[in-house]
Amino acid sequence: MLGVLTPVPCLVAVLPALAAGIALCVGRRPPGNWNLLEVLGPWPWYIAGVAALASVPLAGPDLPFWMARRRHG
């Protein structure tokens, strides 16, 4: 049941910010100074780059277990 209700607080927080025009983490224009988004490409392509970069530290801790599961079939 909790998994179904998890998006509700996120929507309550995000929708008013989007309606007010506040760019949360992902905006159409990067900030004026140099940042990593410039290396990842233009909008909307840098979203895929950010997702790829985020998947590395999230998948890293599972790597030893994945290798063990693969060895034991």
C-alpha positions in Angstrom: 0.0 0.0 0.0 2.8 2.4 0.8 4.3 2.0 -2.6 1.1 3.2 -4.2 1.0 6.3 -2.0 4.6 7.3 -2.4 4.2 9.6 -5.5 1.5 11.6 -3.7 3.8 13.7 -1.5 6.1 14.2 -4.5 3.2 15.6 -6.5 2.1 17.8 -3.7 5.6 19.3 -3.5 6.4 19.5 -7.2 3.2 20.7 -8.9 3.0 24.1 -7.1 6.7 24.7 -7.9 6.2 23.9 -11.6 3.1 26.1 -11.7 5.1 29.0 -10.1 7.8 28.5 -12.8 10.5 27.3 -10.4 13.1 25.0 -12.0 13.7 22.2 -9.6 16.5 19.9 -10.6 15.9 19.9 -14.4 15.3 23.1 -16.3 15.3 24.0 -19.9 18.3 26.4 -19.4 21.3 25.6 -17.3 22.6 28.2 -14.9 24.8 31.0 -16.3 28.1 29.7 -15.0 29.9 26.6 -16.3 28.5 23.3 -15.0 28.4 19.6 -15.8 25.2 20.0 -17.8 27.2 21.7 -20.5 29.3 18.6 -20.9 26.2 16.4 -21.1 24.7 18.2 -24.1 21.7 20.4 -24.8 18.1 20.1 -23.5 16.6 17.4 -23.4 19.5 15.2 -24.1 21.3 16.0 -20.9 18.5 14.3 -19.0 19.6 10.9 -20.4 23.2 11.7 -19.4 22.2 12.6 -15.9 20.2 9.3 -15.6 23.2 7.3 -16.9 25.5 9.0 -14.4 23.1 8.4 -11.6 22.8 4.7 -12.4 26.5 4.0 -11.9 26.6 4.6 -8.1 23.2 3.1 -7.7 24.1 -0.1 -9.5 27.7 -0.4 -8.1 26.8 -1.9 -4.7 24.8 -4.6 -6.4 27.6 -5.6 -8.7 29.2 -8.3 -6.4 25.8 -9.9 -5.8 24.9 -9.8 -9.5 28.2 -11.5 -10.3 27.6 -14.2 -7.7 24.1 -14.9 -9.0 25.5 -15.2 -12.5 28.1 -17.7 -11.3 25.7 -19.9 -9.4 23.0 -19.8 -12.2 
